[in-house]
């Protein structure tokens, strides 16, 4: 039979090909890789366990030791720089009060380096960079940290301290953000810009607050006392009335004193 006659038959191209059980598992589509549709959201735990990260991590306890050593070696700490305005900035001794400022804290375990593994000695010098936005840094930050918003990394903006510590032996550039996910991204950008001595604070400032609240500096803002008073009045209105006996006001919130309802 001539090929032309064969393909000229009506409905020949619609003829179904017989299936072979040997190739039933083979799909009709070729997958050459992930598409946008196939991308999965990677959890924080997976992010910190990536083996191809080129930067290192530092524990909150190690940073606390560095800060204490720095304060002991320096005659003047950051709190002495406040001048005649000592009330402008103050330590927050209560971990819960600080944590109320910071939300969505990410507490996770990560591969970190101990003090001995980092090779830290009494002569080691470091800088601590807060990569959050300026307004967040003003609200609260770790003692002696310098505000350097993360977008500056891509813009190739360099402060003198960062230039002086870049890839220097026994010099540490410690960076942190609110949580570990955003911090990992920023630390990776630093490495891509040629910084080999970048150390990411494990857990970010959200975890550091819980462990070492005494090393957190928070700024008192005008109107805070008034806001606290208004909040307390609202609490009195909501919690001071006993539903079972409206004539006998009774505080039902631990933040209120019994006399507050009289």
N, C-alpha and C positions, 0 to 999 in steps of 0.2 A: 504494500500500500504506500502510495506517495505521501510524503510528509505534509504537503499542502492540503491534500484531501483529508488527512487525519486531523489537522487543526481547523479545518473548515467545518467540521461537524458541529451541529448545534448543541450547545451545552457541554462541550467536551472539557472546557476550562473549569467548569463547575463540578466536575467529577471529583468526588472525595478520594483522598489517598488512604489506602488501607493502613491502619495503625499497627505498629510493631510493639509487642509487649516489652521488648528489650529497651526501648527508648521512651516508655511512658512517663518516666520521672523527669525527662528533659523539658524545660519550659520554652515557650515560643519567643520569649523576650530575652535579650542578652543584657546582663547586668555588668557594666564596666566599672562600677563604683557607686559610692553614695551620692544621692541627689539631695536637694533641699528637702524633699518630702521624706527622705529616709533618715535625716539627721535626728539624733536622739539628744535630749537634754541630759547633760552629764552632771551628776550630783557633785556636791562639794567634796565628798569623800574620795571620789575618783580623781578629781582635779589634783588633789594634793599628793596622790600616789603615782602620778605620771613619772615614768622612768627617764623620759627625755628632757626633763627640766634641767637647765644648765646653771641655775642659781641655787643657793643654799638657804637653809632655814635656821632660825635661831629661836630658842625657847624663851618664854616669858621670864622664867627664873634666871636664865643667863643674862638677859637684858637688865633685870633688876640688880644683879651683881655688878654689872658694868656701871650702871648709874650710881650705885652706892660707892664704888671705888672712885668714880669721877668726882663725886661730891667730897669725898675724903681728901682727895689730892688737890682740889681747888679750894682756895680760901673763900671765894665768893661764889655762891650758887645762883641759880636763876631767880630765886625769890628775893635776892638782894638788889635786883635790877629794877624793882618796882618803884624806887624813888620815894616820894612823899605820898604815894597812893597805895598803901599796903592792902586796902580793902578791895582794890580793883581786881586782883587775882588772889585766889586762896586755894589751899588744898581741900579736897573732899575726903574726909575720913571714912565716910559710910559708903560701902560698896553698893548698897541698894539705891542710895540717892543718886549716885553717878550712873548706875545702870538704868535709872528711869529716864535719863537723857538719851542714852544710846539705845536704839531699838534694833530688832532683827539681828541680835548677836549670833555669831556663828561659832559654836564651840565644837571643835573637831580635833581628832588626833592627826598628827602629821609626822613625817620623818624629820627629825631635828638633830642639831649638833650640840653636844655638850661643851662646856667651857674648855675642857682639855682637848677635845677634837678640833676646836677652832684655833687652838694654839694661842689663846689669849694670855698675855702676861701683864705685869704691872705697868709696863711701858706702852701697852697697846692703846691706841687712840681710835676713836670712832666718831661718826656723826649719825644722828638719828633723824630721818626725814619722815614727816607726816605728809603723805601723798593725797590726803583728802582736800576738799575745797577750803578756801580761806575761812568762810563762815563757820564751818564745822570745827576747824582748828581753834577758832576763837572761843567756841562754846566749851570745849574741853580737849586736852591733849596730854601726851606723856611728857613728863619733866624733861627739859633740855632738848625737846624735838624742834626741828625747823620746818616750817610749812613750805612745801614744794609740791603744788598741785600736779597730779599725774599727767594732765594734758601737756605740761611743759616738756615732758620726755620726748614726745613726738615732734615738738617744735624746736628741739635742740637748744632749749634755754638752759644755761648752766650757771649756777651760783658759784662764787669763789670757793666756798667750802667743798662743794662737790668736785670741782676741778682739782683741788689740792689733794683730795683723798682718792682720786680715780686710779685704780690698779696699783696703788702703792703697797709695798710690803708691810704687813702688820697693821694695815689700816682697814677698818670695817665701815662699809656704808650700809647701815641698817634702815630698812624701809618698812612702813606699815600703812594699812588702810583700815577701814571699819571691820571687814571680815577677810577670810582667806581667799575667797574666789577672786575678788577685785584686786587683792594684793598680788596674787600669782600672775595676773595679767600685766600689772605694772612692772613687776620684777623681771618678767620675760622681756619687756620692751627695753629695760635698762641693759640687759645682757646683749640684746640685738644691737644696741648702740655702742657696744664695746666695753661695757663695765663688767669686769670679772670678779670683783670683790663685793657683790651685792648679796645681802642677807635679808631674807623676808622674815618678819616677826610672825611666828606661828600663832594662828588664831586671831591676829589683828588686835586692835585696841579694845574690841568688845570683850575678848577673853582676858586681856591684860588688866582691865578694870576690875574684874572679879577677883583676880589673884593679888593684885598690888594697888588697891585704891589710894594708898598714901602717896603714890608717885604720879597721881593724876592732878593736873592743874585745871581748874575750872574758873570761868569768869562770872562774876556777879553782875547781873544786868539790872538797870533801873526798872522799877516797877515789879520786881520779883516779890517783895513783901506784900504788895497790894494784891497781886495775883493769888498768893497763898491765902490771904485773908478772904478773898472772894470764894476760893475753892472750899475753904473751911465753912463759910456760911452756907454754901450749897450742900455740903455734907450734913450740916445741922438740920437743914430743911428736909433732907431725904431720910436720914437715919435716926433722928431724935424722937420720932413719933412711934410709939409702940402700937401696932395694929390691934393687939388684943385689948389694950386699955388706953385709948387716946388721951385720957385725962392725966396719965402718968407718963410723961416723956422719959424715954430711956435710950441712951446711946447704943446703937447696934453696929458700930464701926470701931475697930481697935484704934484708929487714929484720933478719936475724940475722947475727951475726958468726961466723966460723969457731970461735972459742973458746967460743961459747955451747953447743956440742954436746959439749964435753969434760966 
